[in-house]
Amino acid sequence: MKQQTSAQSHAFGCTILGSGSKGNATVIHGPEGNLLLDAGFSAKELMCRLERVHVDPCSLRAILITHDHSDHTSACRIVSDRLGIPAYFMPETFCELSKCTNKVPTHKILITPGSPLDLCGIHVEPFSISHDTPAIAFTFTVRAHKIGFATDLGFVSNLAKAKLSGCDLLVLETNYDPGKLRASARPLTLKRRIAGKQGHLGNPDAMEALAELLSPNTRNLVFAHLSQECNDPALVAELAESRLTELQRQDVSFRIASQFEPLETFWLE
C-alpha cells in the first residue's frame, strides 16, 4: 500500500479496507479530512486495517452508514465514541440499531436520501437503493471528480443509474453468480432473497448495467461485496474483461475488492 504523502493529504480518493459478507469499510479521502463509509469489522480489525494503509484514525471526521446490517455497522458505536466523531445514518437505521444494546453512538446525525451534505470538503449525496432493509448508496464529489459507491442493492434502478452517472471511480456490487447460488447449500428462502429485487446484485445484472453506468470520464471500476461461497473473483474478472471489450471500454481499469485485504488507494486528484 502506498503511504499517504503530504501532497496527497489534501487530495480526493478512496481506500476500500475490505468488502464482503463478513465486513465492509472504506475510507473516502477529502481535502479537509477523511470519512469512513461503513464500519463492519470489529474495532480492533478496523484499526489494524487503517494502520495497514497508513491512515491515521484521527484523520477521520465522520462515519457514514449505508444500512443496519452488522457487516456494515459492527464497530460504528465504538469507533464513533472513541474518536469523538459523528455517525450519519437514516432514521430507519437508527431505529433498528436502537433495538440492540450498545449499537448507537453518542454523537449521531440523521440523514435522508436525496438530501446532500458537505463534509471534509466533499459533496456527499445519499440516495435510496433496494435491499431487504432500508439502505442507501452514496456519491462523493470534489470539484470535477466523482466517486460512486453502490453495494447491497437488488437491482440497479433508474435513480441509481442517474446518480451514478459521471463517476471517475465506480464501486459496484457483484455479489453472486446465479449458478453458484443455485448450487449452494443455502436454504431456498435465502437463495430467493439474495436473487430478488430486494437482495443483492448478481454478476449478470452488474455487467449489463455497465453500459449505462460507465461515463466517458470513468477510468476506474471496482467490483465489491463478493460472496465467498457463491462467487469467484476469477469469474468476475473474466466477465468484466469480456464486457469492457464488448463496450469498447478498454480505457477502464478494474479491480476486485477483497474481504481480507485492503485495495490500494485510488487517488483522483
GUNU-657085 format. One record per residue (C-alpha): residue number from 1; x, y, z. Coordinates in nm, 2 decimals. Example, Ala and Ser with C-alpha at 12.3 -4.5 7.8 and 13.67 -1.06 7.14 Angstrom:
GUNU-657085
<node><seq>1</seq><east>1.23</east><north>-0.45</north><up>0.78</up></node>
<node><seq>2</seq><east>1.37</east><north>-0.11</north><up>0.71</up></node>
This chain:
GUNU-657085
<node><seq>1</seq><east>0.00</east><north>0.00</north><up>0.00</up></node>
<node><seq>2</seq><east>0.12</east><north>0.35</north><up>-0.08</up></node>
<node><seq>3</seq><east>0.16</east><north>0.58</north><up>0.22</up></node>
<node><seq>4</seq><east>-0.04</east><north>0.90</north><up>0.21</up></node>
<node><seq>5</seq><east>0.21</east><north>1.17</north><up>0.14</up></node>
<node><seq>6</seq><east>0.18</east><north>1.54</north><up>0.24</up></node>
<node><seq>7</seq><east>0.08</east><north>1.63</north><up>-0.11</up></node>
<node><seq>8</seq><east>-0.19</east><north>1.36</north><up>-0.12</up></node>
<node><seq>9</seq><east>-0.32</east><north>1.46</north><up>0.23</up></node>
<node><seq>10</seq><east>-0.52</east><north>1.74</north><up>0.05</up></node>
<node><seq>11</seq><east>-0.63</east><north>1.51</north><up>-0.24</up></node>
<node><seq>12</seq><east>-0.95</east><north>1.32</north><up>-0.31</up></node>
<node><seq>13</seq><east>-0.95</east><north>0.94</north><up>-0.32</up></node>
<node><seq>14</seq><east>-1.09</east><north>0.61</north><up>-0.19</up></node>
<node><seq>15</seq><east>-0.94</east><north>0.32</north><up>0.00</up></node>
<node><seq>16</seq><east>-1.15</east><north>0.01</north><up>0.03</up></node>
<node><seq>17</seq><east>-1.04</east><north>-0.16</north><up>0.36</up></node>
<node><seq>18</seq><east>-1.25</east><north>-0.47</north><up>0.29</up></node>
<node><seq>19</seq><east>-1.57</east><north>-0.57</north><up>0.13</up></node>
<node><seq>20</seq><east>-1.79</east><north>-0.88</north><up>0.17</up></node>
<node><seq>21</seq><east>-2.05</east><north>-1.05</north><up>0.39</up></node>
<node><seq>22</seq><east>-1.80</east><north>-1.06</north><up>0.69</up></node>
<node><seq>23</seq><east>-1.73</east><north>-0.69</north><up>0.69</up></node>
<node><seq>24</seq><east>-1.73</east><north>-0.37</north><up>0.49</up></node>
<node><seq>25</seq><east>-1.54</east><north>-0.04</north><up>0.54</up></node>
<node><seq>26</seq><east>-1.40</east><north>0.22</north><up>0.31</up></node>
<node><seq>27</seq><east>-1.21</east><north>0.54</north><up>0.36</up></node>
<node><seq>28</seq><east>-1.31</east><north>0.84</north><up>0.15</up></node>
<node><seq>29</seq><east>-1.02</east><north>1.08</north><up>0.15</up></node>
<node><seq>30</seq><east>-1.12</east><north>1.45</north><up>0.13</up></node>
<node><seq>31</seq><east>-0.94</east><north>1.79</north><up>0.12</up></node>
<node><seq>32</seq><east>-1.03</east><north>1.86</north><up>0.48</up></node>
<node><seq>33</seq><east>-1.01</east><north>1.51</north><up>0.64</up></node>
<node><seq>34</seq><east>-1.14</east><north>1.16</north><up>0.58</up></node>
<node><seq>35</seq><east>-1.48</east><north>0.99</north><up>0.60</up></node>
<node><seq>36</seq><east>-1.54</east><north>0.63</north><up>0.70</up></node>
<node><seq>37</seq><east>-1.80</east><north>0.47</north><up>0.49</up></node>
<node><seq>38</seq><east>-1.94</east><north>0.18</north><up>0.69</up></node>
<node><seq>39</seq><east>-1.77</east><north>0.02</north><up>0.99</up></node>
<node><seq>40</seq><east>-1.85</east><north>-0.35</north><up>0.95</up></node>
<node><seq>41</seq><east>-1.54</east><north>-0.51</north><up>1.11</up></node>
<node><seq>42</seq><east>-1.45</east><north>-0.53</north><up>1.48</up></node>
<node><seq>43</seq><east>-1.30</east><north>-0.21</north><up>1.61</up></node>
<node><seq>44</seq><east>-0.96</east><north>-0.39</north><up>1.65</up></node>
<node><seq>45</seq><east>-0.97</east><north>-0.52</north><up>1.30</up></node>
<node><seq>46</seq><east>-1.07</east><north>-0.18</north><up>1.16</up></node>
<node><seq>47</seq><east>-0.79</east><north>-0.01</north><up>1.34</up></node>
<node><seq>48</seq><east>-0.54</east><north>-0.27</north><up>1.21</up></node>
<node><seq>49</seq><east>-0.66</east><north>-0.21</north><up>0.85</up></node>
<node><seq>50</seq><east>-0.63</east><north>0.16</north><up>0.89</up></node>
<node><seq>51</seq><east>-0.28</east><north>0.12</north><up>1.01</up></node>
<node><seq>52</seq><east>-0.20</east><north>-0.12</north><up>0.72</up></node>
<node><seq>53</seq><east>-0.30</east><north>0.15</north><up>0.46</up></node>
<node><seq>54</seq><east>-0.13</east><north>0.43</north><up>0.66</up></node>
<node><seq>55</seq><east>-0.44</east><north>0.62</north><up>0.75</up></node>
<node><seq>56</seq><east>-0.44</east><north>0.79</north><up>1.09</up></node>
<node><seq>57</seq><east>-0.77</east><north>0.72</north><up>1.27</up></node>
<node><seq>58</seq><east>-0.76</east><north>1.08</north><up>1.40</up></node>
<node><seq>59</seq><east>-0.79</east><north>1.19</north><up>1.04</up></node>
<node><seq>60</seq><east>-1.15</east><north>1.05</north><up>1.03</up></node>
<node><seq>61</seq><east>-1.41</east><north>1.32</north><up>1.07</up></node>
<node><seq>62</seq><east>-1.73</east><north>1.12</north><up>1.04</up></node>
<node><seq>63</seq><east>-1.88</east><north>0.78</north><up>0.98</up></node>
<node><seq>64</seq><east>-2.14</east><north>0.72</north><up>0.71</up></node>
<node><seq>65</seq><east>-2.36</east><north>0.41</north><up>0.75</up></node>
<node><seq>66</seq><east>-2.54</east><north>0.26</north><up>0.45</up></node>
<node><seq>67</seq><east>-2.78</east><north>0.03</north><up>0.64</up></node>
<node><seq>68</seq><east>-2.82</east><north>-0.16</north><up>0.97</up></node>
<node><seq>69</seq><east>-2.67</east><north>-0.50</north><up>0.88</up></node>
<node><seq>70</seq><east>-2.39</east><north>-0.60</north><up>1.11</up></node>
<node><seq>71</seq><east>-2.13</east><north>-0.64</north><up>0.83</up></node>
<node><seq>72</seq><east>-2.17</east><north>-0.26</north><up>0.79</up></node>
<node><seq>73</seq><east>-2.22</east><north>-0.14</north><up>1.15</up></node>
<node><seq>74</seq><east>-2.02</east><north>-0.37</north><up>1.39</up></node>
<node><seq>75</seq><east>-1.77</east><north>-0.10</north><up>1.50</up></node>
<node><seq>76</seq><east>-1.98</east><north>0.21</north><up>1.44</up></node>
<node><seq>77</seq><east>-2.05</east><north>0.29</north><up>1.81</up></node>
<node><seq>78</seq><east>-1.71</east><north>0.21</north><up>1.94</up></node>
<node><seq>79</seq><east>-1.52</east><north>0.40</north><up>1.67</up></node>
<node><seq>80</seq><east>-1.75</east><north>0.69</north><up>1.68</up></node>
<node><seq>81</seq><east>-1.73</east><north>0.72</north><up>2.06</up></node>
<node><seq>82</seq><east>-1.36</east><north>0.65</north><up>2.08</up></node>
<node><seq>83</seq><east>-1.27</east><north>0.92</north><up>1.82</up></node>
<node><seq>84</seq><east>-1.54</east><north>1.16</north><up>1.92</up></node>
<node><seq>85</seq><east>-1.68</east><north>1.18</north><up>1.56</up></node>
<node><seq>86</seq><east>-2.04</east><north>1.17</north><up>1.45</up></node>
<node><seq>87</seq><east>-2.21</east><north>0.88</north><up>1.27</up></node>
<node><seq>88</seq><east>-2.46</east><north>0.96</north><up>1.00</up></node>
<node><seq>89</seq><east>-2.74</east><north>0.72</north><up>0.92</up></node>
<node><seq>90</seq><east>-3.11</east><north>0.71</north><up>0.82</up></node>
<node><seq>91</seq><east>-3.38</east><north>0.73</north><up>1.08</up></node>
<node><seq>92</seq><east>-3.48</east><north>0.37</north><up>0.99</up></node>
<node><seq>93</seq><east>-3.12</east><north>0.25</north><up>1.05</up></node>
<node><seq>94</seq><east>-3.12</east><north>0.44</north><up>1.39</up></node>
<node><seq>95</seq><east>-3.45</east><north>0.26</north><up>1.48</up></node>
<node><seq>96</seq><east>-3.30</east><north>-0.08</north><up>1.40</up></node>
<node><seq>97</seq><east>-2.97</east><north>-0.02</north><up>1.58</up></node>
<node><seq>98</seq><east>-3.16</east><north>0.11</north><up>1.88</up></node>
<node><seq>99</seq><east>-3.32</east><north>-0.23</north><up>1.93</up></node>
<node><seq>100</seq><east>-2.98</east><north>-0.37</north><up>2.03</up></node>
<node><seq>101</seq><east>-2.77</east><north>-0.27</north><up>2.34</up></node>
<node><seq>102</seq><east>-2.46</east><north>-0.06</north><up>2.27</up></node>
<node><seq>103</seq><east>-2.52</east><north>-0.02</north><up>1.90</up></node>
<node><seq>104</seq><east>-2.60</east><north>0.36</north><up>1.88</up></node>
<node><seq>105</seq><east>-2.31</east><north>0.60</north><up>1.92</up></node>
<node><seq>106</seq><east>-2.33</east><north>0.91</north><up>2.14</up></node>
<node><seq>107</seq><east>-2.30</east><north>1.15</north><up>1.85</up></node>
<node><seq>108</seq><east>-2.54</east><north>1.06</north><up>1.58</up></node>
<node><seq>109</seq><east>-2.68</east><north>1.27</north><up>1.29</up></node>
<node><seq>110</seq><east>-2.99</east><north>1.15</north><up>1.09</up></node>
<node><seq>111</seq><east>-2.98</east><north>1.19</north><up>0.72</up></node>
<node><seq>112</seq><east>-3.24</east><north>1.13</north><up>0.45</up></node>
<node><seq>113</seq><east>-3.19</east><north>1.00</north><up>0.09</up></node>
<node><seq>114</seq><east>-3.19</east><north>1.28</north><up>-0.16</up></node>
<node><seq>115</seq><east>-3.06</east><north>1.54</north><up>0.09</up></node>
<node><seq>116</seq><east>-2.70</east><north>1.62</north><up>0.01</up></node>
<node><seq>117</seq><east>-2.45</east><north>1.73</north><up>0.27</up></node>
<node><seq>118</seq><east>-2.09</east><north>1.87</north><up>0.26</up></node>
<node><seq>119</seq><east>-1.83</east><north>1.70</north><up>0.48</up></node>
<node><seq>120</seq><east>-1.45</east><north>1.74</north><up>0.47</up></node>
<node><seq>121</seq><east>-1.47</east><north>1.94</north><up>0.15</up></node>
<node><seq>122</seq><east>-1.67</east><north>1.66</north><up>-0.02</up></node>
<node><seq>123</seq><east>-2.02</east><north>1.70</north><up>-0.16</up></node>
<node><seq>124</seq><east>-2.19</east><north>1.38</north><up>-0.03</up></node>
<node><seq>125</seq><east>-2.52</east><north>1.26</north><up>-0.19</up></node>
<node><seq>126</seq><east>-2.71</east><north>0.97</north><up>-0.03</up></node>
<node><seq>127</seq><east>-2.97</east><north>0.80</north><up>-0.24</up></node>
<node><seq>128</seq><east>-3.21</east><north>0.51</north><up>-0.19</up></node>
<node><seq>129</seq><east>-3.14</east><north>0.16</north><up>-0.32</up></node>
<node><seq>130</seq><east>-3.35</east><north>-0.16</north><up>-0.30</up></node>
<node><seq>131</seq><east>-3.24</east><north>-0.40</north><up>-0.02</up></node>
<node><seq>132</seq><east>-3.42</east><north>-0.61</north><up>0.24</up></node>
<node><seq>133</seq><east>-3.38</east><north>-0.33</north><up>0.49</up></node>
<node><seq>134</seq><east>-3.38</east><north>0.04</north><up>0.42</up></node>
<node><seq>135</seq><east>-3.05</east><north>0.12</north><up>0.26</up></node>
<node><seq>136</seq><east>-2.86</east><north>0.40</north><up>0.08</up></node>
<node><seq>137</seq><east>-2.57</east><north>0.43</north><up>-0.16</up></node>
<node><seq>138</seq><east>-2.35</east><north>0.74</north><up>-0.20</up></node>
<node><seq>139</seq><east>-2.18</east><north>0.96</north><up>-0.44</up></node>
<node><seq>140</seq><east>-1.88</east><north>1.18</north><up>-0.34</up></node>
<node><seq>141</seq><east>-1.78</east><north>1.48</north><up>-0.54</up></node>
<node><seq>142</seq><east>-1.48</east><north>1.72</north><up>-0.51</up></node>
<node><seq>143</seq><east>-1.47</east><north>1.98</north><up>-0.79</up></node>
<node><seq>144</seq><east>-1.48</east><north>1.79</north><up>-1.12</up></node>
<node><seq>145</seq><east>-1.41</east><north>1.45</north><up>-0.97</up></node>
<node><seq>146</seq><east>-1.68</east><north>1.20</north><up>-0.86</up></node>
<node><seq>147</seq><east>-1.68</east><north>0.86</north><up>-0.68</up></node>
<node><seq>148</seq><east>-1.99</east><north>0.64</north><up>-0.68</up></node>
<node><seq>149</seq><east>-2.04</east><north>0.36</north><up>-0.43</up></node>
<node><seq>150</seq><east>-2.33</east><north>0.12</north><up>-0.45</up></node>
<node><seq>151</seq><east>-2.34</east><north>-0.23</north><up>-0.29</up></node>
<node><seq>152</seq><east>-2.63</east><north>-0.42</north><up>-0.12</up></node>
<node><seq>153</seq><east>-2.88</east><north>-0.35</north><up>-0.39</up></node>
<node><seq>154</seq><east>-3.12</east><north>-0.59</north><up>-0.55</up></node>
<node><seq>155</seq><east>-3.12</east><north>-0.42</north><up>-0.89</up></node>
<node><seq>156</seq><east>-2.98</east><north>-0.10</north><up>-1.05</up></node>
<node><seq>157</seq><east>-3.28</east><north>0.13</north><up>-1.05</up></node>
<node><seq>158</seq><east>-3.33</east><north>0.43</north><up>-1.28</up></node>
<node><seq>159</seq><east>-3.24</east><north>0.65</north><up>-0.98</up></node>
<node><seq>160</seq><east>-2.92</east><north>0.46</north><up>-0.92</up></node>
<node><seq>161</seq><east>-2.83</east><north>0.50</north><up>-1.29</up></node>
<node><seq>162</seq><east>-2.89</east><north>0.87</north><up>-1.28</up></node>
<node><seq>163</seq><east>-2.70</east><north>0.92</north><up>-0.95</up></node>
<node><seq>164</seq><east>-2.40</east><north>0.71</north><up>-1.05</up></node>
<node><seq>165</seq><east>-2.36</east><north>0.88</north><up>-1.39</up></node>
<node><seq>166</seq><east>-2.04</east><north>1.08</north><up>-1.44</up></node>
<node><seq>167</seq><east>-1.82</east><north>0.89</north><up>-1.20</up></node>
<node><seq>168</seq><east>-1.45</east><north>0.88</north><up>-1.24</up></node>
<node><seq>169</seq><east>-1.44</east><north>0.58</north><up>-1.00</up></node>
<node><seq>170</seq><east>-1.74</east><north>0.35</north><up>-0.97</up></node>
<node><seq>171</seq><east>-1.76</east><north>0.08</north><up>-0.69</up></node>
<node><seq>172</seq><east>-2.04</east><north>-0.16</north><up>-0.78</up></node>
<node><seq>173</seq><east>-2.16</east><north>-0.48</north><up>-0.62</up></node>
<node><seq>174</seq><east>-2.11</east><north>-0.82</north><up>-0.79</up></node>
<node><seq>175</seq><east>-2.23</east><north>-1.04</north><up>-0.50</up></node>
<node><seq>176</seq><east>-2.31</east><north>-1.38</north><up>-0.66</up></node>
<node><seq>177</seq><east>-2.30</east><north>-1.60</north><up>-0.97</up></node>
<node><seq>178</seq><east>-2.65</east><north>-1.74</north><up>-1.03</up></node>
<node><seq>179</seq><east>-2.53</east><north>-2.09</north><up>-1.10</up></node>
<node><seq>180</seq><east>-2.31</east><north>-2.10</north><up>-0.78</up></node>
<node><seq>181</seq><east>-2.60</east><north>-1.96</north><up>-0.58</up></node>
<node><seq>182</seq><east>-2.84</east><north>-2.22</north><up>-0.71</up></node>
<node><seq>183</seq><east>-2.59</east><north>-2.50</north><up>-0.64</up></node>
<node><seq>184</seq><east>-2.51</east><north>-2.38</north><up>-0.29</up></node>
<node><seq>185</seq><east>-2.63</east><north>-2.55</north><up>0.03</up></node>
<node><seq>186</seq><east>-2.82</east><north>-2.23</north><up>0.14</up></node>
<node><seq>187</seq><east>-3.19</east><north>-2.26</north><up>0.22</up></node>
<node><seq>188</seq><east>-3.42</east><north>-2.19</north><up>-0.08</up></node>
<node><seq>189</seq><east>-3.57</east><north>-1.89</north><up>0.10</up></node>
<node><seq>190</seq><east>-3.23</east><north>-1.73</north><up>0.14</up></node>
<node><seq>191</seq><east>-3.14</east><north>-1.80</north><up>-0.22</up></node>
<node><seq>192</seq><east>-3.46</east><north>-1.63</north><up>-0.33</up></node>
<node><seq>193</seq><east>-3.40</east><north>-1.34</north><up>-0.11</up></node>
<node><seq>194</seq><east>-3.04</east><north>-1.29</north><up>-0.24</up></node>
<node><seq>195</seq><east>-3.15</east><north>-1.31</north><up>-0.60</up></node>
<node><seq>196</seq><east>-3.47</east><north>-1.10</north><up>-0.55</up></node>
<node><seq>197</seq><east>-3.53</east><north>-0.73</north><up>-0.62</up></node>
<node><seq>198</seq><east>-3.45</east><north>-0.66</north><up>-0.25</up></node>
<node><seq>199</seq><east>-3.14</east><north>-0.87</north><up>-0.23</up></node>
<node><seq>200</seq><east>-2.80</east><north>-0.84</north><up>-0.38</up></node>
<node><seq>201</seq><east>-2.67</east><north>-0.76</north><up>-0.73</up></node>
<node><seq>202</seq><east>-2.55</east><north>-1.07</north><up>-0.93</up></node>
<node><seq>203</seq><east>-2.28</east><north>-1.08</north><up>-1.19</up></node>
<node><seq>204</seq><east>-2.50</east><north>-1.07</north><up>-1.50</up></node>
<node><seq>205</seq><east>-2.71</east><north>-0.77</north><up>-1.38</up></node>
<node><seq>206</seq><east>-2.39</east><north>-0.58</north><up>-1.28</up></node>
<node><seq>207</seq><east>-2.22</east><north>-0.64</north><up>-1.61</up></node>
<node><seq>208</seq><east>-2.54</east><north>-0.55</north><up>-1.80</up></node>
<node><seq>209</seq><east>-2.57</east><north>-0.22</north><up>-1.61</up></node>
<node><seq>210</seq><east>-2.22</east><north>-0.11</north><up>-1.71</up></node>
<node><seq>211</seq><east>-2.35</east><north>0.00</north><up>-2.05</up></node>
<node><seq>212</seq><east>-2.54</east><north>0.28</north><up>-1.87</up></node>
<node><seq>213</seq><east>-2.32</east><north>0.33</north><up>-1.57</up></node>
<node><seq>214</seq><east>-1.98</east><north>0.39</north><up>-1.74</up></node>
<node><seq>215</seq><east>-1.94</east><north>0.75</north><up>-1.84</up></node>
<node><seq>216</seq><east>-1.68</east><north>0.89</north><up>-2.08</up></node>
<node><seq>217</seq><east>-1.47</east><north>1.01</north><up>-1.78</up></node>
<node><seq>218</seq><east>-1.49</east><north>0.67</north><up>-1.60</up></node>
<node><seq>219</seq><east>-1.14</east><north>0.53</north><up>-1.57</up></node>
<node><seq>220</seq><east>-1.16</east><north>0.31</north><up>-1.26</up></node>
<node><seq>221</seq><east>-1.41</east><north>0.04</north><up>-1.17</up></node>
<node><seq>222</seq><east>-1.42</east><north>-0.18</north><up>-0.85</up></node>
<node><seq>223</seq><east>-1.64</east><north>-0.49</north><up>-0.81</up></node>
<node><seq>224</seq><east>-1.73</east><north>-0.53</north><up>-0.45</up></node>
<node><seq>225</seq><east>-1.92</east><north>-0.73</north><up>-0.19</up></node>
<node><seq>226</seq><east>-1.84</east><north>-1.07</north><up>-0.35</up></node>
<node><seq>227</seq><east>-1.99</east><north>-1.37</north><up>-0.18</up></node>
<node><seq>228</seq><east>-1.72</east><north>-1.62</north><up>-0.07</up></node>
<node><seq>229</seq><east>-1.95</east><north>-1.92</north><up>-0.13</up></node>
<node><seq>230</seq><east>-2.14</east><north>-1.80</north><up>-0.43</up></node>
<node><seq>231</seq><east>-1.89</east><north>-1.61</north><up>-0.64</up></node>
<node><seq>232</seq><east>-1.54</east><north>-1.63</north><up>-0.76</up></node>
<node><seq>233</seq><east>-1.30</east><north>-1.33</north><up>-0.83</up></node>
<node><seq>234</seq><east>-1.16</east><north>-1.51</north><up>-1.13</up></node>
<node><seq>235</seq><east>-1.50</east><north>-1.54</north><up>-1.28</up></node>
<node><seq>236</seq><east>-1.58</east><north>-1.17</north><up>-1.21</up></node>
<node><seq>237</seq><east>-1.26</east><north>-1.07</north><up>-1.38</up></node>
<node><seq>238</seq><east>-1.33</east><north>-1.29</north><up>-1.68</up></node>
<node><seq>239</seq><east>-1.68</east><north>-1.14</north><up>-1.72</up></node>
<node><seq>240</seq><east>-1.55</east><north>-0.78</north><up>-1.67</up></node>
<node><seq>241</seq><east>-1.28</east><north>-0.82</north><up>-1.93</up></node>
<node><seq>242</seq><east>-1.53</east><north>-0.95</north><up>-2.18</up></node>
<node><seq>243</seq><east>-1.79</east><north>-0.69</north><up>-2.10</up></node>
<node><seq>244</seq><east>-1.55</east><north>-0.40</north><up>-2.12</up></node>
<node><seq>245</seq><east>-1.42</east><north>-0.53</north><up>-2.45</up></node>
<node><seq>246</seq><east>-1.78</east><north>-0.56</north><up>-2.58</up></node>
<node><seq>247</seq><east>-1.84</east><north>-0.20</north><up>-2.47</up></node>
<node><seq>248</seq><east>-1.51</east><north>-0.08</north><up>-2.62</up></node>
<node><seq>249</seq><east>-1.41</east><north>0.05</north><up>-2.29</up></node>
<node><seq>250</seq><east>-1.06</east><north>-0.09</north><up>-2.26</up></node>
<node><seq>251</seq><east>-0.97</east><north>0.25</north><up>-2.12</up></node>
<node><seq>252</seq><east>-1.14</east><north>0.15</north><up>-1.79</up></node>
<node><seq>253</seq><east>-0.92</east><north>-0.04</north><up>-1.53</up></node>
<node><seq>254</seq><east>-1.10</east><north>-0.26</north><up>-1.29</up></node>
<node><seq>255</seq><east>-1.01</east><north>-0.42</north><up>-0.95</up></node>
<node><seq>256</seq><east>-1.20</east><north>-0.67</north><up>-0.73</up></node>
<node><seq>257</seq><east>-1.23</east><north>-0.58</north><up>-0.37</up></node>
<node><seq>258</seq><east>-1.13</east><north>-0.85</north><up>-0.12</up></node>
<node><seq>259</seq><east>-1.29</east><north>-0.94</north><up>0.21</up></node>
<node><seq>260</seq><east>-0.95</east><north>-1.00</north><up>0.37</up></node>
<node><seq>261</seq><east>-0.71</east><north>-0.73</north><up>0.23</up></node>
<node><seq>262</seq><east>-0.75</east><north>-0.36</north><up>0.16</up></node>
<node><seq>263</seq><east>-0.71</east><north>-0.24</north><up>-0.20</up></node>
<node><seq>264</seq><east>-0.45</east><north>0.02</north><up>-0.29</up></node>
<node><seq>265</seq><east>-0.58</east><north>0.37</north><up>-0.27</up></node>
<node><seq>266</seq><east>-0.74</east><north>0.53</north><up>-0.58</up></node>
<node><seq>267</seq><east>-0.64</east><north>0.89</north><up>-0.60</up></node>
<node><seq>268</seq><east>-0.84</east><north>1.12</north><up>-0.83</up></node>
<node><seq>269</seq><east>-0.65</east><north>1.44</north><up>-0.77</up></node>
